[in-house]
Amino acid sequence: MMIEMAVFSVGIYLVLRFLRETRGSGVVRGLIIVLLGGLVAFLTLIDSMELQRLGLVFEEVTATIVLALVIVFHQEIRRAFVQLGDSQIFGGFFRREVKTIQRLLRSVARLSKERVGALIAIEREGSLANLAETGVHIDAELNSFLIESIFYPGSALHDGAIVVRGDRLVAASCLLPLSQNQDIDKRLGTRHRAALGLTEESDALAIVVSEETGTISTSVGGKLAYGVDLEHLEKAINEHQHGRAHRSSPKERRSTAGIIKAIFADPYRKLIALGLALTLWLYLDRQVTGSETIDPQLAMVTSIANEASDLDFGHTQLSVVLNDWQYSIEEFRNTSEPIPSVEITLKGTNSDLAEFEREVESLRVELDTSELNDQRPKVDFRLDDLVIRPLRFERLLSSMKPRTVRVNLVRNDERTVPISHERVSWETDGSELLVEEARFTPSTVKLRGPVTMLELFRNKSRVFTAKLHSGITGAGRRSGDLFLNEEDGKDITMSPSSVPFTVPEIPEFIRHELELRVFLNDTMLSEAQASGLQLPTKALFSFEAAGGLDSRLRQELADKSDWVWQNIYVMVQPEPQDLADVAKGNLIGQLKFVNSSRYREGTDYRLGETLFVEFNIKN
């Protein structure tokens, strides 16, 4: 846009500046007022109301008007091309130096022939502005007739030198410094001394024509070449001009200020050109047309979930909207095979296509399932059924491939399903959990979806996913939420959508060695066996404790209290056959707690080894 705007602005500004100087500028101003006002109004009317036939007539008339303007202003256009060829932009590349040299040679040749004295100072790298100020300011285009007229003996400006800068004659009747060199030929006059004096103090080129003899001389760098011919003079001027063109002189550096001044000159006309360029760019941008292809993915959305957030997929998804929960989409098909997406071609202006990419909120098809056949429910949609939000982009729809999409449906149903830990995949952070004791709230969920999927769901295992929250809930339990597996639940909805749960965490077990009381459970023994059995009242045992029990043990042992002695004991329950014909040996015991409901094996403690208690039998 920036490049095109720059080209349009420069072109329009050059035309406006040219028309200002033409004889037909008044006519042009009138045409601009009439054409611009009528043109903008006419184009706005055609574009807003989409008057296509009127637009075709306007295109034909526009071509005729352009041709008529070329005929009316052919002289001005011809003049413009001539000025363009002589302008600083193009003329300087091809002919300016040649013209300057030829004009100087032509004037010097005539002055020499007529024996008219002349002194010409040609500026090079060093500025001659201070010398030009001693004369009469002219600032005219270099011309051989002008040079001859100035040096004509009857002219008021023939005394002194002229100063030439590029292709401009800057000043005439200028005073040059005379050379003080004592070795100069005494026969040389004032003009030759002035030429030497100038070139001794600057890098200028001085040309002298003798009034007495008509001899041509040149002076460069304080050295005088006397009696040169036109070929030598042309070579000297050419070398002088070539050297000046290929050096970055202080004068050229000072011209930067002139360039900046030129940029900000004529501001009103430049602002008008910029405004017209912007108008032209916007108009042409509306005319540049193109096409674009998108391939949105096909996806089902039911009307119950039909909210803006559910359909806000831009143009990347084509949402097929069903009007109730009775059906779900089984598959999308063309005439021969299932398809995941469609190919939609858009046609319009480039600006409209760019807005489509940036501003489209949703692309969808709304299907009516109220009158479907339950045996084989299906429905078709085509390009005309597509709805775009915002609606103004619907005019960009050109074609769709395939042309018709068949939507095969399946009836929905609802089932109540219990939740058990066997059907749950646990996503843990490395924690060991007692999943058998997980508590789900609620313990059942409602699943809604296609009948065929619900039947498959009934026999699947691990259809739920349990995700733990960070941190421990307390009392050694973790909490989290239960969801349907993404793969199993892609066509099924669960109500509620997530189920909170808690599950015990298996903590770290610490080994403890404690002296515990020993009790005998003699319910399985005879009275004689029970009276003859001798057991110790206490013994040293080892077991592993975790969680709250481990914390309690550490605290009580640190305080040296008798809590362990009072609350933990070993119960021995021998079988009668264990005592037959045996005088002594080991009995297996079980770890017991006074308040047994608080501690359970596997949760708070586990036996590191089998508990054995030595016994004796009385004789």
Helices and strands as residue ranges (DSSP letters): H 2-20, H 25-49, H 52-72, H 74-86, H 91-94, H 96-114, E 118-122, H 129-132, E 136-141, H 144-151, E 161-165, E 168-174, H 190-201, E 205-209, E 216-220, E 223-225, H 230-245, H 250-264, H 267-287, E 289-294, E 297-302, G 303-305, H 308-311, E 317-322, E 327-333, E 343-349, H 350-359, E 362-367, E 378-382, G 383-385, E 386-389, G 391-396, E 397-401, E 404-418, G 421-423, E 424-427, G 435-437, E 439-440, E 444-450, H 451-458, E 464-468, E 477-484, E 493-495, E 499-504, E 510-520, H 527-532, E 533-534, E 538-545, H 547-559, H 563-567, E 568-572, G 576-579, E 584-593, G 596-598, E 605-606, E 611-617
